[in-house]
Each structure stands twice: as C-alpha cells, then as structure tokens.
Amino acid sequence: MHGARAGFVIWAACALVFAVLGIRCFYAKSAVGFWANAKGVEVSDVRGYNRAVGKLFIGFAVYFVLIGLPLLTGNAALLMVVTLIGTVAGSIGMMVIYAVGISRKYGVRQK
C-alpha cells in the first residue's frame, strides 16, 4: 500500500504543475502560449484569454487528480487502465476545448 500512496503522490505532484501553470496564466501580462514550441495566437482580449487558459489548466489539474485516485487502491493493475485512458481522453479534451472554444473566442480574425 505504501507504493500506491507514493505513486499517487507523484501523480498529484504532476497535477500540481498544471495548477501552478494555470495560476501563472492568471497573472501573465502578455498572451500565454498553449502549444509547446509554437507561436501563440494573436488575441483580442489578453486578460480574458489568459484567464480562460488558466481555468483550463486548473480544471485539468483537478481532473488529473481525480483520474489518479485508482492508484490508491491495492488492485491498481486493473484500474490503471481507467487512469491511462482517462489521461489520454483528458489531454485530447483539453486540446479540443482550447482549439474550438478559447482560440476561436479570443483569437483575432484574419481578413
């Protein structure tokens, strides 16, 4: 059981990284980037955009902790499938929310 707790603590630490990123987005003065190694979108409302991205990261951190709860059980092998599939689904969902919702709402329209 100690290994399960240690695994969950590591999992929660990863979620904490996303939460810290989200909080950092709230206080950023310029538009934050979402995609790694790519130039961010040009936005019309920097403060609103940063808040939306921050909420997205914090929401994902909460989701990440919740799908990591099966790690606390003694029989983590079977429930680990739920955690792994949930991680992939959550990551894809996060990308869709950003692309469809946030970047379309706050992005500057090209003419």
MOPAC internal coordinates of N, CA, C and O (Angstrom, degrees):
PM7 1SCF
backbone

  N    0.0000 0     0.00 0     0.00 0    0    0    0
  C    1.4507 1     0.00 0     0.00 0    1    0    0
  C    1.5248 1   111.85 1     0.00 0    2    1    0
  O    1.2310 1   120.23 1   153.28 1    3    2    1
  N    1.3313 1   117.16 1   -26.72 1    3    2    1
  C    1.4685 1   119.36 1   179.65 1    5    3    2
  C    1.5249 1   110.67 1   -66.80 1    6    5    3
  O    1.2310 1   120.61 1   144.96 1    7    6    5
  N    1.3240 1   116.45 1   -35.04 1    7    6    5
  C    1.4608 1   119.96 1   177.73 1    9    7    6
  C    1.5101 1   111.77 1   -66.16 1   10    9    7
  O    1.2310 1   120.52 1   144.15 1   11   10    9
  N    1.3475 1   116.60 1   -35.85 1   11   10    9
  C    1.4610 1   120.74 1   177.64 1   13   11   10
  C    1.5212 1   110.58 1   -65.71 1   14   13   11
  O    1.2310 1   120.74 1   138.08 1   15   14   13
  N    1.3208 1   116.19 1   -41.92 1   15   14   13
  C    1.4688 1   119.24 1   178.10 1   17   15   14
  C    1.5244 1   111.27 1   -65.42 1   18   17   15
  O    1.2310 1   120.75 1   138.11 1   19   18   17
  N    1.3092 1   116.18 1   -41.89 1   19   18   17
  C    1.4657 1   119.74 1   179.08 1   21   19   18
  C    1.5233 1   110.41 1   -62.91 1   22   21   19
  O    1.2310 1   120.72 1   138.59 1   23   22   21
  N    1.3234 1   116.22 1   -41.41 1   23   22   21
  C    1.4659 1   119.67 1   177.54 1   25   23   22
  C    1.5111 1   111.97 1   -62.20 1   26   25   23
  O    1.2310 1   120.28 1   138.72 1   27   26   25
  N    1.3289 1   117.08 1   -41.28 1   27   26   25
  C    1.4560 1   120.23 1   178.92 1   29   27   26
  C    1.5220 1   111.46 1   -67.94 1   30   29   27
  O    1.2310 1   120.16 1   142.73 1   31   30   29
  N    1.3274 1   117.31 1   -37.27 1   31   30   29
  C    1.4644 1   120.14 1   178.37 1   33   31   30
  C    1.5291 1   110.09 1   -62.56 1   34   33   31
  O    1.2310 1   120.32 1   138.15 1   35   34   33
  N    1.3131 1   116.99 1   -41.85 1   35   34   33
  C    1.4717 1   120.51 1   176.96 1   37   35   34
  C    1.5190 1   109.82 1   -64.31 1   38   37   35
  O    1.2310 1   120.62 1   137.28 1   39   38   37
  N    1.3322 1   116.42 1   -42.72 1   39   38   37
  C    1.4714 1   121.96 1   178.53 1   41   39   38
  C    1.5325 1   109.75 1   -60.09 1   42   41   39
  O    1.2310 1   120.42 1   134.13 1   43   42   41
  N    1.3301 1   116.80 1   -45.87 1   43   42   41
  C    1.4605 1   121.18 1   179.97 1   45   43   42
  C    1.5317 1   111.52 1   -66.19 1   46   45   43
  O    1.2310 1   120.11 1   147.48 1   47   46   45
  N    1.3215 1   117.40 1   -32.52 1   47   46   45
  C    1.4684 1   120.39 1   176.69 1   49   47   46
  C    1.5289 1   110.31 1   -64.93 1   50   49   47
  O    1.2310 1   120.60 1   141.93 1   51   50   49
  N    1.3161 1   116.45 1   -38.07 1   51   50   49
  C    1.4756 1   119.62 1   175.68 1   53   51   50
  C    1.5242 1   110.41 1   -64.22 1   54   53   51
  O    1.2310 1   120.47 1   140.02 1   55   54   53
  N    1.3268 1   116.70 1   -39.98 1   55   54   53
  C    1.4632 1   120.46 1   176.92 1   57   55   54
  C    1.5250 1   110.48 1   -64.26 1   58   57   55
  O    1.2310 1   120.54 1   143.91 1   59   58   57
  N    1.3150 1   116.57 1   -36.09 1   59   58   57
  C    1.4573 1   121.01 1   178.58 1   61   59   58
  C    1.5312 1   111.17 1   -62.30 1   62   61   59
  O    1.2310 1   120.47 1   145.45 1   63   62   61
  N    1.3198 1   116.70 1   -34.55 1   63   62   61
  C    1.4661 1   120.41 1   176.84 1   65   63   62
  C    1.5308 1   110.01 1   -60.98 1   66   65   63
  O    1.2310 1   120.42 1   136.43 1   67   66   65
  N    1.3433 1   116.80 1   -43.57 1   67   66   65
  C    1.4642 1   119.93 1   177.93 1   69   67   66
  C    1.5265 1   111.04 1   -64.92 1   70   69   67
  O    1.2310 1   120.02 1   140.97 1   71   70   69
  N    1.3229 1   117.56 1   -39.03 1   71   70   69
  C    1.4613 1   120.63 1   179.03 1   73   71   70
  C    1.5233 1   111.01 1   -64.73 1   74   73   71
  O    1.2310 1   120.33 1   137.67 1   75   74   73
  N    1.3173 1   116.98 1   -42.33 1   75   74   73
  C    1.4663 1   120.77 1   178.17 1   77   75   74
  C    1.5283 1   110.34 1   -64.10 1   78   77   75
  O    1.2310 1   120.41 1   139.27 1   79   78   77
  N    1.3318 1   116.83 1   -40.73 1   79   78   77
  C    1.4725 1   119.90 1   175.39 1   81   79   78
  C    1.5257 1   110.56 1   -59.26 1   82   81   79
  O    1.2310 1   120.66 1   137.53 1   83   82   81
  N    1.3234 1   116.34 1   -42.47 1   83   82   81
  C    1.4578 1   119.99 1   179.44 1   85   83   82
  C    1.5109 1   112.59 1   -63.95 1   86   85   83
  O    1.2310 1   120.60 1   136.54 1   87   86   85
  N    1.3185 1   116.45 1   -43.46 1   87   86   85
  C    1.4711 1   119.98 1   178.03 1   89   87   86
  C    1.5175 1   110.29 1   -64.55 1   90   89   87
  O    1.2310 1   120.49 1   140.89 1   91   90   89
  N    1.3149 1   116.67 1   -39.11 1   91   90   89
  C    1.4711 1   120.89 1   178.46 1   93   91   90
  C    1.5250 1   111.20 1   -62.41 1   94   93   91
  O    1.2310 1   120.71 1   144.87 1   95   94   93
  N    1.3293 1   116.25 1   -35.13 1   95   94   93
  C    1.4679 1   120.52 1   178.79 1   97   95   94
  C    1.5275 1   111.15 1   -63.16 1   98   97   95
  O    1.2310 1   120.02 1   144.65 1   99   98   97
  N    1.3307 1   117.56 1   -35.35 1   99   98   97
  C    1.4648 1   120.95 1  -179.37 1  101   99   98
  C    1.5251 1   112.05 1   -61.21 1  102  101   99
  O    1.2310 1   120.18 1   148.19 1  103  102  101
  N    1.3150 1   117.27 1   -31.81 1  103  102  101
  C    1.4591 1   121.22 1  -174.77 1  105  103  102
  C    1.5272 1   113.96 1  -102.86 1  106  105  103
  O    1.2310 1   119.89 1  -177.01 1  107  106  105
  N    1.3123 1   117.82 1     2.99 1  107  106  105
  C    1.4687 1   120.86 1  -179.64 1  109  107  106
  C    1.5273 1   110.11 1   -71.22 1  110  109  107
  O    1.2310 1   121.00 1   -38.82 1  111  110  109
  N    1.3142 1   115.69 1   141.18 1  111  110  109
  C    1.4640 1   121.13 1  -179.50 1  113  111  110
  C    1.5310 1   111.91 1   -87.29 1  114  113  111
  O    1.2310 1   120.36 1   149.62 1  115  114  113
  N    1.3311 1   116.91 1   -30.38 1  115  114  113
  C    1.4618 1   120.23 1   177.68 1  117  115  114
  C    1.5248 1   108.68 1  -111.06 1  118  117  115
  O    1.2310 1   120.78 1   -14.87 1  119  118  117
  N    1.3074 1   116.10 1   165.13 1  119  118  117
  C    1.4650 1   121.26 1  -177.41 1  121  119  118
  C    1.5253 1   110.47 1   -60.33 1  122  121  119
  O    1.2310 1   120.69 1   -50.35 1  123  122  121
  N    1.3154 1   116.29 1   129.65 1  123  122  121
  C    1.4560 1   121.20 1  -179.38 1  125  123  122
  C    1.5257 1   109.53 1   -82.08 1  126  125  123
  O    1.2310 1   121.41 1   -27.03 1  127  126  125
  N    1.3148 1   114.92 1   152.97 1  127  126  125
  C    1.4541 1   119.47 1   177.47 1  129  127  126
  C    1.5136 1   110.80 1   -90.57 1  130  129  127
  O    1.2310 1   120.51 1   -32.18 1  131  130  129
  N    1.2948 1   116.64 1   147.82 1  131  130  129
  C    1.4563 1   121.23 1   177.74 1  133  131  130
  C    1.5207 1   110.85 1  -105.87 1  134  133  131
  O    1.2310 1   120.23 1   135.24 1  135  134  133
  N    1.3133 1   117.17 1   -44.76 1  135  134  133
  C    1.4555 1   121.96 1  -178.90 1  137  135  134
  C    1.5184 1   109.44 1   -86.02 1  138  137  135
  O    1.2310 1   120.54 1   -40.25 1  139  138  137
  N    1.3063 1   116.57 1   139.75 1  139  138  137
  C    1.4664 1   121.64 1   179.55 1  141  139  138
  C    1.5261 1   110.00 1   -71.93 1  142  141  139
  O    1.2310 1   120.85 1   -42.45 1  143  142  141
  N    1.3096 1   115.97 1   137.55 1  143  142  141
  C    1.4628 1   123.17 1   175.72 1  145  143  142
  C    1.5197 1   113.38 1    57.06 1  146  145  143
  O    1.2310 1   120.17 1  -147.54 1  147  146  145
  N    1.3024 1   117.28 1    32.46 1  147  146  145
  C    1.4603 1   121.06 1   177.61 1  149  147  146
  C    1.5232 1   108.45 1  -136.14 1  150  149  147
  O    1.2310 1   121.17 1   -32.88 1  151  150  149
  N    1.3083 1   115.36 1   147.12 1  151  150  149
  C    1.4582 1   120.01 1   177.97 1  153  151  150
  C    1.5227 1   108.86 1   -70.77 1  154  153  151
  O    1.2310 1   120.94 1   -45.20 1  155  154  153
  N    1.3158 1   115.81 1   134.80 1  155  154  153
  C    1.4603 1   120.86 1  -178.96 1  157  155  154
  C    1.5157 1   112.26 1   -70.31 1  158  157  155
  O    1.2310 1   121.24 1   -13.48 1  159  158  157
  N    1.3125 1   115.24 1   166.52 1  159  158  157
  C    1.4544 1   120.37 1   179.14 1  161  159  158
  C    1.5216 1   109.26 1   -73.44 1  162  161  159
  O    1.2310 1   121.33 1   -25.99 1  163  162  161
  N    1.3090 1   115.06 1   154.01 1  163  162  161
  C    1.4525 1   120.84 1   174.51 1  165  163  162
  C    1.5263 1   106.57 1   -81.61 1  166  165  163
  O    1.2310 1   120.59 1   -55.97 1  167  166  165
  N    1.3260 1   116.47 1   124.03 1  167  166  165
  C    1.4626 1   119.37 1  -173.00 1  169  167  166
  C    1.5139 1   111.97 1  -113.12 1  170  169  167
  O    1.2310 1   121.72 1   -26.93 1  171  170  169
  N    1.3377 1   114.31 1   153.07 1  171  170  169
  C    1.4606 1   120.09 1  -179.92 1  173  171  170
  C    1.5285 1   112.03 1   -87.28 1  174  173  171
  O    1.2310 1   120.11 1   146.41 1  175  174  173
  N    1.3230 1   117.39 1   -33.59 1  175  174  173
  C    1.4614 1   122.88 1  -178.80 1  177  175  174
  C    1.5316 1   107.73 1  -127.73 1  178  177  175
  O    1.2310 1   120.63 1   -83.86 1  179  178  177
  N    1.3238 1   116.41 1    96.14 1  179  178  177
  C    1.4685 1   121.11 1  -174.92 1  181  179  178
  C    1.5201 1   110.98 1   -62.80 1  182  181  179
  O    1.2310 1   120.05 1   134.94 1  183  182  181
  N    1.3040 1   117.50 1   -45.06 1  183  182  181
  C    1.4730 1   120.13 1  -177.45 1  185  183  182
  C    1.5325 1   111.16 1   -63.11 1  186  185  183
  O    1.2310 1   119.99 1   134.04 1  187  186  185
  N    1.3176 1   117.63 1   -45.96 1  187  186  185
  C    1.4559 1   121.40 1   179.13 1  189  187  186
  C    1.5174 1   112.14 1   -64.35 1  190  189  187
  O    1.2310 1   121.14 1   138.77 1  191  190  189
  N    1.3279 1   115.42 1   -41.23 1  191  190  189
  C    1.4637 1   120.81 1   178.59 1  193  191  190
  C    1.5275 1   110.83 1   -62.80 1  194  193  191
  O    1.2310 1   120.41 1   132.94 1  195  194  193
  N    1.3248 1   116.83 1   -47.06 1  195  194  193
  C    1.4623 1   120.69 1   179.74 1  197  195  194
  C    1.5278 1   111.63 1   -63.11 1  198  197  195
  O    1.2310 1   120.29 1   142.00 1  199  198  197
  N    1.3260 1   117.05 1   -38.00 1  199  198  197
  C    1.4600 1   120.20 1   177.49 1  201  199  198
  C    1.5304 1   110.69 1   -65.24 1  202  201  199
  O    1.2310 1   120.54 1   138.04 1  203  202  201
  N    1.3169 1   116.58 1   -41.96 1  203  202  201
  C    1.4650 1   120.46 1  -179.79 1  205  203  202
  C    1.5317 1   110.82 1   -64.47 1  206  205  203
  O    1.2310 1   120.39 1   136.44 1  207  206  205
  N    1.3228 1   116.87 1   -43.56 1  207  206  205
  C    1.4680 1   120.28 1   178.37 1  209  207  206
  C    1.5279 1   110.07 1   -66.60 1  210  209  207
  O    1.2310 1   120.19 1   140.84 1  211  210  209
  N    1.3222 1   117.25 1   -39.16 1  211  210  209
  C    1.4590 1   121.05 1   177.39 1  213  211  210
  C    1.5218 1   111.75 1   -61.81 1  214  213  211
  O    1.2310 1   120.39 1   135.62 1  215  214  213
  N    1.3253 1   116.86 1   -44.38 1  215  214  213
  C    1.4640 1   120.62 1   176.97 1  217  215  214
  C    1.5276 1   111.05 1   -62.41 1  218  217  215
  O    1.2310 1   120.71 1   142.11 1  219  218  217
  N    1.3174 1   116.26 1   -37.89 1  219  218  217
  C    1.4619 1   120.50 1   178.45 1  221  219  218
  C    1.5250 1   110.79 1   -62.32 1  222  221  219
  O    1.2310 1   120.21 1   134.08 1  223  222  221
  N    1.3212 1   117.20 1   -45.92 1  223  222  221
  C    1.4638 1   120.54 1   179.46 1  225  223  222
  C    1.5289 1   111.95 1   -66.28 1  226  225  223
  O    1.2310 1   120.01 1   138.67 1  227  226  225
  N    1.3162 1   117.58 1   -41.33 1  227  226  225
  C    1.4653 1   120.58 1   179.40 1  229  227  226
  C    1.5315 1   110.36 1   -67.47 1  230  229  227
  O    1.2310 1   120.64 1   138.95 1  231  230  229
  N    1.3166 1   116.38 1   -41.05 1  231  230  229
  C    1.4658 1   119.68 1   176.53 1  233  231  230
  C    1.5169 1   111.60 1   -61.41 1  234  233  231
  O    1.2310 1   120.64 1   140.23 1  235  234  233
  N    1.3262 1   116.38 1   -39.77 1  235  234  233
  C    1.4604 1   119.76 1   178.21 1  237  235  234
  C    1.5245 1   110.71 1   -67.25 1  238  237  235
  O    1.2310 1   119.85 1   145.15 1  239  238  237
  N    1.3206 1   117.90 1   -34.85 1  239  238  237
  C    1.4684 1   120.80 1   178.12 1  241  239  238
  C    1.5219 1   110.66 1   -63.23 1  242  241  239
  O    1.2310 1   120.37 1   136.99 1  243  242  241
  N    1.3244 1   116.90 1   -43.01 1  243  242  241
  C    1.4654 1   120.77 1   178.13 1  245  243  242
  C    1.5297 1   109.74 1   -64.02 1  246  245  243
  O    1.2310 1   120.64 1   133.24 1  247  246  245
  N    1.3292 1   116.38 1   -46.76 1  247  246  245
  C    1.4612 1   121.53 1   177.64 1  249  247  246
  C    1.5262 1   110.76 1   -58.63 1  250  249  247
  O    1.2310 1   120.43 1   138.49 1  251  250  249
  N    1.3077 1   116.78 1   -41.51 1  251  250  249
  C    1.4633 1   122.55 1  -178.26 1  253  251  250
  C    1.5326 1   110.85 1   -62.52 1  254  253  251
  O    1.2310 1   120.37 1   138.69 1  255  254  253
  N    1.3143 1   116.89 1   -41.31 1  255  254  253
  C    1.4694 1   120.21 1   177.32 1  257  255  254
  C    1.5273 1   109.69 1   -65.63 1  258  257  255
  O    1.2310 1   120.22 1   136.69 1  259  258  257
  N    1.3244 1   117.18 1   -43.31 1  259  258  257
  C    1.4602 1   120.56 1  -177.92 1  261  259  258
  C    1.5294 1   112.43 1   -63.20 1  262  261  259
  O    1.2310 1   120.22 1   138.81 1  263  262  261
  N    1.3303 1   117.18 1   -41.19 1  263  262  261
  C    1.4608 1   117.42 1   179.78 1  265  263  262
  C    1.5251 1   111.93 1   -77.38 1  266  265  263
  O    1.2310 1   120.35 1   170.70 1  267  266  265
  N    1.3164 1   116.94 1    -9.30 1  267  266  265
  C    1.4529 1   120.95 1   175.73 1  269  267  266
  C    1.5182 1   113.34 1   -89.15 1  270  269  267
  O    1.2310 1   120.06 1   172.31 1  271  270  269
  N    1.3202 1   117.49 1    -7.69 1  271  270  269
  C    1.4636 1   120.84 1  -179.56 1  273  271  270
  C    1.5303 1   113.90 1   -58.54 1  274  273  271
  O    1.2310 1   118.74 1   146.96 1  275  274  273
  N    1.3307 1   120.01 1   -33.04 1  275  274  273
  C    1.4724 1   118.29 1   176.48 1  277  275  274
  C    1.5247 1   113.89 1   -59.38 1  278  277  275
  O    1.2310 1   119.93 1   162.25 1  279  278  277
  N    1.3070 1   117.73 1   -17.75 1  279  278  277
  C    1.4627 1   120.15 1   177.30 1  281  279  278
  C    1.5240 1   111.94 1   -66.31 1  282  281  279
  O    1.2310 1   120.29 1   157.70 1  283  282  281
  N    1.3225 1   117.05 1   -22.30 1  283  282  281
  C    1.4567 1   120.84 1  -178.64 1  285  283  282
  C    1.5290 1   112.94 1   -77.57 1  286  285  283
  O    1.2310 1   120.16 1   163.42 1  287  286  285
  N    1.3274 1   117.29 1   -16.58 1  287  286  285
  C    1.4582 1   119.54 1   179.84 1  289  287  286
  C    1.5154 1   110.22 1   -76.62 1  290  289  287
  O    1.2310 1   120.76 1   -21.59 1  291  290  289
  N    1.3040 1   116.16 1   158.41 1  291  290  289
  C    1.4586 1   119.96 1   178.54 1  293  291  290
  C    1.5134 1   112.08 1   -71.07 1  294  293  291
  O    1.2310 1   119.99 1   149.94 1  295  294  293
  N    1.3416 1   117.61 1   -30.06 1  295  294  293
  C    1.4548 1   122.40 1  -178.89 1  297  295  294
  C    1.5254 1   109.10 1  -100.52 1  298  297  295
  O    1.2310 1   120.52 1  -114.54 1  299  298  297
  N    1.2888 1   116.61 1    65.46 1  299  298  297
  C    1.4576 1   121.31 1  -174.98 1  301  299  298
  C    1.5292 1   112.99 1   -75.81 1  302  301  299
  O    1.2310 1   119.88 1   164.19 1  303  302  301
  N    1.3309 1   117.83 1   -15.81 1  303  302  301
  C    1.4653 1   119.75 1  -176.13 1  305  303  302
  C    1.5251 1   111.63 1   -63.20 1  306  305  303
  O    1.2310 1   120.07 1   133.77 1  307  306  305
  N    1.3156 1   117.48 1   -46.23 1  307  306  305
  C    1.4587 1   120.69 1  -179.53 1  309  307  306
  C    1.5305 1   111.23 1   -72.51 1  310  309  307
  O    1.2310 1   120.48 1   136.42 1  311  310  309
  N    1.3083 1   116.68 1   -43.58 1  311  310  309
  C    1.4592 1   120.32 1  -178.33 1  313  311  310
  C    1.5244 1   112.85 1   -74.80 1  314  313  311
  O    1.2310 1   120.31 1   165.47 1  315  314  313
  N    1.3153 1   117.00 1   -14.53 1  315  314  313
  C    1.4690 1   120.44 1   178.58 1  317  315  314
  C    1.5200 1   110.75 1   -63.12 1  318  317  315
  O    1.2310 1   120.34 1   151.67 1  319  318  317
  N    1.3262 1   116.96 1   -28.33 1  319  318  317
  C    1.4607 1   120.61 1   176.75 1  321  319  318
  C    1.5262 1   109.72 1   -61.11 1  322  321  319
  O    1.2310 1   120.49 1   138.26 1  323  322  321
  N    1.3294 1   116.67 1   -41.74 1  323  322  321
  C    1.4657 1   121.04 1   177.65 1  325  323  322
  C    1.5211 1   109.95 1   -61.54 1  326  325  323
  O    1.2310 1   120.80 1   136.92 1  327  326  325
  N    1.3060 1   116.08 1   -43.08 1  327  326  325
  C    1.4597 1   120.61 1  -179.72 1  329  327  326
  C    1.5301 1   111.34 1   -64.55 1  330  329  327
  O    1.2310 1   120.38 1   135.44 1  331  330  329
  N    1.3127 1   116.87 1   -44.56 1  331  330  329
  C    1.4663 1   120.14 1  -179.15 1  333  331  330
  C    1.5210 1   112.17 1   -66.93 1  334  333  331
  O    1.2310 1   120.42 1   133.59 1  335  334  333
  N    1.3226 1   116.81 1   -46.41 1  335  334  333
  C    1.4647 1   119.52 1   178.68 1  337  335  334
  C    1.5237 1   110.24 1   -65.38 1  338  337  335
  O    1.2310 1   120.42 1   141.74 1  339  338  337
  N    1.3306 1   116.81 1   -38.26 1  339  338  337
  C    1.4585 1   120.49 1   177.63 1  341  339  338
  C    1.5227 1   112.69 1   -63.74 1  342  341  339
  O    1.2310 1   120.55 1   144.90 1  343  342  341
  N    1.3196 1   116.56 1   -35.10 1  343  342  341
  C    1.4644 1   120.30 1   177.85 1  345  343  342
  C    1.5240 1   111.02 1   -66.27 1  346  345  343
  O    1.2310 1   120.84 1   134.41 1  347  346  345
  N    1.3180 1   115.99 1   -45.59 1  347  346  345
  C    1.4682 1   120.08 1   179.31 1  349  347  346
  C    1.5265 1   110.09 1   -64.49 1  350  349  347
  O    1.2310 1   120.55 1   133.14 1  351  350  349
  N    1.3406 1   116.56 1   -46.86 1  351  350  349
  C    1.4624 1   120.17 1  -179.43 1  353  351  350
  C    1.5324 1   111.34 1   -62.68 1  354  353  351
  O    1.2310 1   120.36 1   139.02 1  355  354  353
  N    1.3163 1   116.92 1   -40.98 1  355  354  353
  C    1.4589 1   120.17 1   179.02 1  357  355  354
  C    1.5195 1   112.88 1   -65.80 1  358  357  355
  O    1.2310 1   120.69 1   141.06 1  359  358  357
  N    1.3230 1   116.30 1   -38.94 1  359  358  357
  C    1.4671 1   120.08 1   178.37 1  361  359  358
  C    1.5228 1   110.87 1   -65.46 1  362  361  359
  O    1.2310 1   120.67 1   135.80 1  363  362  361
  N    1.3198 1   116.32 1   -44.20 1  363  362  361
  C    1.4675 1   119.92 1   178.09 1  365  363  362
  C    1.5254 1   109.96 1   -65.18 1  366  365  363
  O    1.2310 1   120.51 1   138.80 1  367  366  365
  N    1.3258 1   116.64 1   -41.20 1  367  366  365
  C    1.4602 1   120.12 1   177.46 1  369  367  366
  C    1.5162 1   112.64 1   -61.12 1  370  369  367
  O    1.2310 1   120.85 1   140.89 1  371  370  369
  N    1.3087 1   115.97 1   -39.11 1  371  370  369
  C    1.4621 1   120.91 1   178.04 1  373  371  370
  C    1.5317 1   110.59 1   -63.04 1  374  373  371
  O    1.2310 1   120.41 1   137.68 1  375  374  373
  N    1.3168 1   116.83 1   -42.32 1  375  374  373
  C    1.4664 1   120.82 1   178.07 1  377  375  374
  C    1.5179 1   111.51 1   -64.55 1  378  377  375
  O    1.2310 1   120.56 1   139.39 1  379  378  377
  N    1.3359 1   116.54 1   -40.61 1  379  378  377
  C    1.4674 1   120.42 1   179.72 1  381  379  378
  C    1.5205 1   110.56 1   -66.16 1  382  381  379
  O    1.2310 1   120.45 1   136.04 1  383  382  381
  N    1.3167 1   116.74 1   -43.96 1  383  382  381
  C    1.4690 1   119.85 1   178.67 1  385  383  382
  C    1.5196 1   110.51 1   -60.09 1  386  385  383
  O    1.2310 1   120.49 1   138.64 1  387  386  385
  N    1.3213 1   116.68 1   -41.36 1  387  386  385
  C    1.4588 1   119.34 1   179.30 1  389  387  386
  C    1.5290 1   110.87 1   -66.48 1  390  389  387
  O    1.2310 1   120.39 1   130.64 1  391  390  389
  N    1.3298 1   116.86 1   -49.36 1  391  390  389
  C    1.4691 1   120.56 1  -174.58 1  393  391  390
  C    1.5272 1   112.37 1   -68.66 1  394  393  391
  O    1.2310 1   120.44 1   137.22 1  395  394  393
  N    1.3098 1   116.76 1   -42.78 1  395  394  393
  C    1.4618 1   120.20 1  -175.57 1  397  395  394
  C    1.5253 1   111.86 1   -85.09 1  398  397  395
  O    1.2310 1   120.32 1   140.95 1  399  398  397
  N    1.3107 1   116.99 1   -39.05 1  399  398  397
  C    1.4537 1   119.47 1  -175.24 1  401  399  398
  C    1.5104 1   114.97 1   -94.65 1  402  401  399
  O    1.2310 1   120.72 1   116.61 1  403  402  401
  N    1.3119 1   116.22 1   -63.39 1  403  402  401
  C    1.4663 1   120.34 1  -170.00 1  405  403  402
  C    1.5219 1   112.62 1   -71.15 1  406  405  403
  O    1.2310 1   119.71 1   130.11 1  407  406  405
  N    1.3346 1   118.16 1   -49.89 1  407  406  405
  C    1.4640 1   118.91 1  -176.16 1  409  407  406
  C    1.5242 1   111.95 1   -68.46 1  410  409  407
  O    1.2310 1   120.04 1   149.09 1  411  410  409
  N    1.3169 1   117.53 1   -30.91 1  411  410  409
  C    1.4722 1   119.26 1   177.16 1  413  411  410
  C    1.5210 1   112.00 1   -74.34 1  414  413  411
  O    1.2310 1   120.54 1   144.97 1  415  414  413
  N    1.3174 1   116.57 1   -35.03 1  415  414  413
  C    1.4582 1   120.02 1  -178.64 1  417  415  414
  C    1.5187 1   112.32 1   -73.05 1  418  417  415
  O    1.2310 1   120.64 1   138.03 1  419  418  417
  N    1.3324 1   116.39 1   -41.97 1  419  418  417
  C    1.4659 1   120.22 1  -173.57 1  421  419  418
  C    1.5222 1   114.17 1  -104.26 1  422  421  419
  O    1.2310 1   119.68 1   169.27 1  423  422  421
  N    1.3042 1   118.22 1   -10.73 1  423  422  421
  C    1.4573 1   121.27 1  -178.64 1  425  423  422
  C    1.5190 1   112.11 1   -71.77 1  426  425  423
  O    1.2310 1   121.05 1   -33.38 1  427  426  425
  N    1.3228 1   115.60 1   146.62 1  427  426  425
  C    1.4577 1   120.94 1   177.68 1  429  427  426
  C    1.5236 1   107.58 1   -78.50 1  430  429  427
  O    1.2310 1   120.84 1   -49.57 1  431  430  429
  N    1.3197 1   116.00 1   130.43 1  431  430  429
  C    1.4585 1   121.44 1  -178.74 1  433  431  430
  C    1.5273 1   109.95 1   -74.96 1  434  433  431
  O    1.2310 1   120.57 1   -49.53 1  435  434  433
  N    1.2981 1   116.52 1   130.47 1  435  434  433
  C    1.4688 1   121.45 1   177.07 1  437  435  434
  C    1.5304 1   108.58 1   -85.25 1  438  437  435
  O    1.2310 1   120.61 1   -41.90 1  439  438  437
  N    1.3238 1   116.43 1   138.10 1  439  438  437
  C    1.4755 1   120.36 1  -179.38 1  441  439  438
  C    1.4917 1   111.25 1   -96.98 1  442  441  439
  O    1.2310 1   120.10 1   180.00 1  443  442  441

